[in-house]
Amino acid sequence: MRADKVELSWDAGKHNWLVRIEAGSEVILRHCKLPKDADEEKLRGAAQQTAVDDGYEVDPSRITVIR
């Protein structure tokens, strides 16, 4: 299954990154324990791996990091 969009944003309440995977009308939320100041490459890699772990293919250009 292909993800339409993947967003990664800092969840201040949980003190970790929130990965939001959108596929059609389905939205899946997962947390990622990278540090807040992690570089863009690590964040994008973690977001992509999280989507893959949940059974989704994702185009790297569809990954958005919101700081």
N, C-alpha and C positions, 0 to 999 in steps of 0.2 A: 504494500500500500504506500502511496506517495503522500508526504506531508505538503500542504499548500504553503505553510508559513511556520517558522520557528522563531520565537522571541526569547531573549534572555534578559532578565532584569534583576536588580538587586532587591531582595526582600528584607527590608530593615527589621521587621518583626521577628523573622526567623534567623537573621544574620547569615544568610547564604543566598545563592543565586536561584532564581525561579525560572525554569524552562517551560515555556508555553508552546505546545505543539498543536497546530490546527490542521485538520484534515476534513474538508467539507464542513459539516455542522458540528463535528466532534472536536472537543478541546480537551487536551490532556495536560495536567500540571505535574511537574516533577521538580525536586530540589537538587541542587548541585553544590557540593561543599568546597568549591574553589575559593581562595581568598578574594576579598572585595577588590583589591588592586591587581588582580590577575590580568595578564595582557590579552589583547584582542584574539590572538591566535589560539591561546589555550581555551578561552571562553567559547569561541566558535567550534573548536574541536570537541569540547565537552557537550555542547548543545547537539551537535551532529551525532555523537556517540549515544547520547540519551535517547534521541529519536530512533536510532538503529536498534537499541536495546528494547524499545517498545514495538519494534516490527515495522518501522517506517523508513522509507527512502527519503532523503532530503537533498535538494539542490543547494550547495553552499551559498549561492547568491540569494537564497530565500531566508537566510539566517540573519536576524537583526539583534544587535546588542544595544540595550538601552542602559545608559549609566546614570 
